[in-house]
Amino acid sequence: MGFKALRVEGLTVSYGARLALQDISLEVPRGQVMALIGPNGAGKSTLIRAASGILPLQSGKIRTNGDELTSLPPMQRARCIAVVPQAVALPPAFTVWETVLMGRTPYLNFLGQTSAKDDIIVRRALQRVDALDFADRRVGELSGGEQQRILLARALAQSTPILLLDEPTAHLDMQYQVALMQTVCQLAHEDNLAVMIALHDLNLAARYADSVALLVQGRLEAIGTPIQVLTPERISQAYHLPVQVVSHPFLQVPLILPFDRTASLAGEGRQKGGE
């Protein structure tokens, strides 16, 4: 478990003259889920894109298994890291099977021919996200939650040790959010994947992540277990909103509750009025 699958060292990324990430260093071991949290514009998606090799680095390094990611050819990089992007439009006329099979592209020969091994891997990827039953359906017929599962299956078909997800729950209903996070958590722990996932929902991060990294204005403000990072002082300061952090009634994780002072005072007034 001590083997480090993904290592970010002194990462700095700029958009023109604006610094988007400043001197970020972190490690994601295999078999664990790290959640990236922070307010809008904090740099969560930028870090996912930089770690995947899409964005050029101003300084710093991304390493996987000791290799520097940016020095690897694209096909070799695609065998190391798979990405589930944010709200991407899938080709509606493609079948689910054809879409997931795209994940095998880094392993195909120069003629693009697939093998029985590729079919086995695609089938297993669909099974892992509980989507094998609609393998022959067109992607355009699927709901948003189902499409998100297909994106995850396509990433799994790449057979990489590292999985990066950019806010995959952002546009999903509650049941799909929970189902996707349960699947991601299971994949990390059972398949020994290193998973880094950008999340808006702090309670999803608290419930499913092994570690949490808090980004604020492109800087890494805190990193550690959910209990260590998700404190009322840190969250209130980062999000400019008073919060209460209490123990979950059934799980050993923190529960983050926005604290509305106005509503609290109104509740106290009603209570006094009823006495």
N, C-alpha and C positions, 0 to 999 in steps of 0.2 A: 504494500500500500504506500510505502515511502517513495516509490518510483514516480518521478515528476514527468507527466506527459506533456504539459504545456507550461512554458516559462516566459514571462514578459519582463524584459530588463530595461529600465530607464526609458520607457517609450514616450516620445514626444511627437505629436502630429499637429500640423497647421493647415488651416483653410485660408490661403492667402496670408495676410498679415495677422490673422487671428489664431491664437493658440487654442486648439480644441482639446488636446490632452497634454499634460505636463508631467514628465518624469514618473510614469506609472511603472511599478514593479509588482508582480504577483506570480504565484504558482498555483496551478490546478493539478492535483494528483489524479491518476486514474482511479476510477471507482468512486468519484465524488462529483457533486454538483455545486458549482459556485454561482451564486446569483449576483448580478450587477444591478445595483439600485441607485437612485438619485433623481432629483427633479428634472424636468424637461430641459434639454440643453446641457446636461451634466457631462455627456460624452459616452454614454452607455453604448449606443449604436456605433459610434466612431471606434470605440475599442473593439467591438466585435468585428467590424470591417477591417480594421488594422491588423488584428490577430489572424484574420483569414488571408491576409496578403493582398486585399483589394486596394487599400490605401497606401500611398507611399509614406515612409517614415522620415521625419525630420532628423530624429536620432533615436537610438535604442535598438533593441533586438527582440525578435520573436523566435524562441527555440522550441523544438520538439525532438525529444529523444537525443538531445545534444546537437542536432543539426540546426543551422540558422535557416528559418523558413524562407526568407526573401532570396536566399541563394539557390533554392531548389527550383528545377523546371516546373512549369504549371502542372503537368500530369503527375509528377512525383508529389507535389504539394497537395494535389487532390486526393492522393492516397493517404495523406496524413490528417487532413482536416476536412470535415464536412460542415456545411452551413445551412441552417434553416432560416431563410431571410424573412423580413417583415412584410406581411401582406402582399406577396408577389402574385401577379396574375398568371395563372397556369393556362396553357393552350387548351381551350375548351373542347376541341375536336379530338384530342388525344384520349386514349383510354387510360384508366388508372394504371394498368400494367405497363403500358408504353412510357408513361410518365416516370414511374419508379425505376424502370429499366435504364433511364437516362443516368441514374446514379452509377451505373457500371461503366460509363464512358472512359474513365481513366485506365480501365483494364482491357479494353477491346483492342484487337489488332488493327493494322492500318486499313483493313477493309471494313472495319466496324462490325464484324461478325460476333454474335453472341454464342455462348456455349451452354451446355446443360448445367454447368456450375453457376453461370450467371442467373439462369432461371431459378435454381435452388435458392440463391441468395435473395433474389427479388421476392420469391414466395415467402421466405422467412421474414423479410422486412415487413411485408404486408401483414403477416400473422402477428408480428410484434406490436403493431399499432391497431390490431383488430379491424383490418380493412380488406382481408382476402375475399370476403363475400361479394364485394363490388369491384373486383379486379377488371371485369369486362365493361364496366360502365364508363361513359364519357365524363371527363373531368368537369365539363360545363354543367352536368346534371347534379353535381354534389353541393352540399351546403358548405358554409364557411368553415365549420368545425371539421367536416370530412376532408376538405381540401388541405387544412392545416395538418391533418394526420398523414395525408399523402406526401406533403413536403417533408415531413419527418421520416416517412418510409424511404423516400428518395435519398435522403441523407444517410440513412442506415445502410442502404444498398451500396454506398461507397466503401463500406467496411473499413472505416478509419478509427483510430484510437481516440480521436478528439472530435467533439461535437459542439458547435457554436450555434446558439439560437438567439435571434434578435426580436425580442418582445412577441413571442409566438401566441400569447394569450390576449393580446391587446383588443381584438375585435370579436372575441368569442363569448358566448353565454357561459354562465357559471358552470354548468355541468361539463361543457367541453374544456373549460379551463382546468378543472379538477382532473378530468380524464387524461388530458395531455400532460399535466405535471406529474401525475402518477406514473404514466408511461415513461417519461423522461427519467424520473427518479429510479424506476425499476431497471431501465437500460443501463444507467450509470453503475448501479450496484451489482447487477447480475452479469452484464457484459464487460465490466471493468473499463468503462469509458470515462474519459475526462470531459466534463460538460461545463461550459460557461454559458449562462443564459441571462439576457437582459430582461428585467421585469419592472413593471410599474407598480404592481400590487405587492405591498410590503408583507401582507399576511401570507401570500403564496410563497414569498421568499422565506419567511419564517418557518412555514410548514414543511417545505420540500427541499430546501438547500442545506448542504452540509456546512458551507461557509458563505459569507456575504461580504461583498466589497462595495463600500459607499463612495460614489463619485459626486463631487460638487465642483462645478465650474472647471471641469477638466482635471481636477486633482483627486488623488486617492486620499479621502479623509479618514477612512477606517477600514480594517479588514479583520475578520475573525469569525467565530461562530455567530449564529443569529442572536443568541443571548448577549454576546459581547458587543455586537454592533448596533442592534436595534434597541437603543436606550432612548428614553424620552428626551434627554438633553440633545443627543446627536440628531435625532429625527426632527425635532422641533426647530433646531438651528438650520438644518439642511433644507427643509421644506417651508420654512417661515410660517409654521402652523403649530400651535400647541397640541401635543398629543399625550395620551396616557398609554402606558405599556403595562399590561397585566399578564398574569400567567393564564395560559389557555386552560379551560376547565377540564379538558380530557387528555391533553397532550403536553409534553414537557417542552413547549415552545412559547415564545412571547406572542402576545396578541396586541396589535397596535390599533388604538381607537382615537380618532380626531376629537379634540376637546373644544367644544363650542362654549365659550364663557357666557355668551348671551343666553343660550338655551339653558345653561346651568343655573344662572340667576333667575330665569323665568320659572324653572322647576322648583327652586327654593321658595320663590314667592307663592307658588300654588300650594306648596307643602305647608307654609306658614298660614296661608289663608284657610286651610282646611282644619287647622288645629283649634 
